[in-house]
Amino acid sequence: MYADLHRDAIVADTHNDLLMTVSARPPETWASFFREQWLPQLREGGVDVQVLPAFIDVHFRPEGALRQTLRMIECAHVLAEGNGDEVRVCLDGSEIDQALAEGKIALVIALESMPGLDASVELLPTLHRLGVRVASIAHWGRTPLADGSGEDDTESRLTSHGVAVLREMERLGMVFDVSHLGASGVAHVLEIATRPVIATHSSARVLRDHHRNLTDEQLRAVAAGGGVVCVNFLAAFLSDRPEGYTIERLADHILHIADVAGVDHVGLGPDFIREVLLDLTPPCESYSTTGLDTMATIPGLDGPRGMPLVTRELLRRGVVEQDIRKILGGNVMRLFRAELGRPAEHAPGVPAAGEARAPGAAVPQRGPVAAGASEHSR
Ligand SMILES: [Zn+2]
């Protein structure tokens, strides 16, 4: 029963760092390595839409980070071209729909922070031309654009360059990702954003008091702007005790966000980082400098293969099928169909430049697709 529902629903994962493992290998092996190592996992997990962030290690200086950013974007295209029978890099909602109709996994290229951009806002259209459609502007620390959540004590808003990046992303049709952004930066973005935002991998702060999670006020504000919060599965973000590293606890976060933000504003951003860390970290080094046990996972959910367990748990908790479909991917698809790759002048309901939406104002229904009408047949 749950397996049938999971297979039939559109499942969107808005954060998997698999590009880190693929791009670490020789370019001539990118396509084959993806096919052997990741594709079977994504297929078994029923993943239909996969957002692929390019994450650049903090030790890179801007020029090196730009080179590495370009390399990871190229990697995404190469692995897709080499597996064109199975996956496709998609630039907007209609390309995603087309890929799904062909039984392919839709890939969306993203940036997790933009150290390669530095403050060169004029290069953002270049990254857009290369296929980037989702992006955040900070990781744990400070960037020329904003402070990450690890610097929350600064209480800092976006820099002028950060504001310019947000405006340029809205103009181009790139979805702004508030995950990792500091609390005051999130408030700033939600104050001035004219298009919906996404949190690609963030959970509920009231259930786990960590600066990477979102407060109820932030959850409501993202929803009021029409955005979606995609729950991070990383065990240490779900509970401060190993006893809490359970699928029940994950469902608690999903259902809490559904309660607070509304069931139309919650999605899944698993952040399956264990395999990436095992693959890339030399044995002599620590896995993490963040003070978190990033290797801990929920039983059965250490990778994409476990995704159907989420559907099973939500059914067990009494969530109705229509809402499960929204959580699995329907909400992310609504956002992507309306926002992804749609320049501001072509997006419905986007206020004129400089005219921010009033806080908490009702959000016009966007996009052509009614809930529940969007499932693909595979
Ligand atoms: Zn992250």
Boltz pocket constraint, residues with backbone or C-beta under 6 A from the ligand:
constraints:
  - pocket:
      binder: B
      contacts: [[A, 112], [A, 180], [A, 201]]
      max_distance: 6.0
